[in-house]
Amino acid sequence: MTNIGQMMKQAQMMKEKMGEMQEKVLAMEISGESGAGMVKVVMNGKGNMKSIKIDPSIVDPEDVEMLEDLIVAASNDARSKSEEMIAEETQKIMSDMGLPPGLDLPF
């Protein structure tokens, strides 16, 4: 029975640590860029865009499509970095608790 009790205690601790990590992620600001830094996007860890900066020299009314592509690329860059950071934090928590890498947990 002690093994089940220990497992339940460890699961509760994991749930608490994951909750803390989620709060931390929301507070994070992740920058993404494209066009050699001419378009910069800042997102929080949840993927919500907080700001965008566009170098005026790339604004061309004759080529709006390029600007749209650069915005999408910068957003995708920020989201990718965010996902990487979340994966690293999750792996660290799991490692600290002695859980194997790649374990799929329901929370």
C-alpha positions as CSV (number, residue, x, y, z in Angstrom):
1,M,0.0,0.0,0.0
2,T,2.8,2.4,0.7
3,N,3.8,2.4,-3.0
4,I,0.3,3.5,-4.0
5,G,0.4,6.2,-1.3
6,Q,3.8,7.4,-2.5
7,M,2.6,7.4,-6.1
8,M,-0.4,9.5,-5.2
9,K,1.7,11.9,-3.3
10,Q,4.2,12.2,-6.2
11,A,1.3,12.7,-8.6
12,Q,-0.1,15.5,-6.5
13,M,3.3,17.1,-6.3
14,M,3.7,16.9,-10.0
15,K,0.3,18.5,-10.6
16,E,1.3,21.4,-8.3
17,K,4.6,21.9,-10.0
18,M,2.9,21.8,-13.4
19,G,0.4,24.5,-12.2
20,E,3.3,26.6,-11.1
21,M,5.0,26.2,-14.4
22,Q,1.8,27.2,-16.3
23,E,1.7,30.5,-14.2
24,K,5.4,31.0,-15.0
25,V,4.7,30.4,-18.7
26,L,2.0,33.0,-18.8
27,A,4.4,35.6,-17.4
28,M,7.1,34.8,-20.0
29,E,7.7,37.0,-22.9
30,I,9.1,35.3,-26.0
31,S,10.5,37.2,-29.0
32,G,10.4,36.0,-32.5
33,E,11.7,37.8,-35.6
34,S,12.0,37.5,-39.3
35,G,13.5,39.5,-42.2
36,A,16.8,39.8,-40.4
37,G,15.0,41.5,-37.4
38,M,12.9,43.8,-39.5
39,V,9.7,42.3,-38.1
40,K,9.7,41.4,-34.4
41,V,6.9,39.9,-32.4
42,V,6.6,39.4,-28.6
43,M,4.2,36.7,-27.3
44,N,3.5,35.3,-23.9
45,G,4.0,31.6,-23.2
46,K,0.4,30.9,-24.1
47,G,0.9,32.2,-27.6
48,N,-1.0,35.4,-27.3
49,M,0.8,38.3,-29.1
50,K,1.7,41.2,-26.9
51,S,3.4,43.4,-29.4
52,I,4.7,43.7,-32.9
53,K,7.4,46.0,-34.3
54,I,7.9,46.6,-38.1
55,D,10.8,48.5,-39.5
56,P,9.3,51.2,-41.7
57,S,11.8,50.6,-44.5
58,I,10.1,47.3,-45.4
59,V,6.6,48.7,-45.7
60,D,5.9,48.7,-49.4
61,P,2.3,49.3,-50.5
62,E,3.1,47.5,-53.7
63,D,4.2,44.3,-51.9
64,V,1.9,43.8,-48.9
65,E,2.2,40.1,-49.3
66,M,5.9,40.1,-48.3
67,L,5.0,42.0,-45.1
68,E,2.3,39.6,-44.3
69,D,4.7,36.7,-44.8
70,L,7.2,38.3,-42.5
71,I,4.6,38.8,-39.8
72,V,3.6,35.2,-40.0
73,A,7.2,34.0,-39.9
74,A,8.0,36.2,-36.8
75,S,4.9,34.9,-35.0
76,N,5.8,31.3,-35.8
77,D,9.3,31.9,-34.6
78,A,8.1,33.2,-31.3
79,R,5.6,30.3,-30.9
80,S,8.3,27.8,-31.7
81,K,10.6,29.3,-29.0
82,S,7.7,29.2,-26.5
83,E,7.0,25.6,-27.2
84,E,10.7,24.8,-26.8
85,M,10.8,26.6,-23.4
86,I,7.7,24.8,-22.2
87,A,9.1,21.4,-23.2
88,E,12.4,22.2,-21.4
89,E,10.6,23.3,-18.2
90,T,8.3,20.2,-18.3
91,Q,11.4,17.9,-18.8
92,K,13.2,19.6,-15.9
93,I,10.2,19.1,-13.6
94,M,9.9,15.5,-14.6
95,S,13.6,14.9,-14.2
96,D,13.6,16.5,-10.7
97,M,10.8,14.1,-9.7
98,G,12.7,11.1,-11.1
99,L,10.2,10.5,-13.9
100,P,11.3,9.1,-17.3
101,P,11.6,11.5,-20.2
102,G,8.7,11.5,-22.7
103,L,6.1,10.3,-20.1
104,D,2.7,11.5,-21.3
105,L,0.8,12.8,-18.3
106,P,-2.9,13.8,-18.2
107,F,-2.3,17.3,-16.7
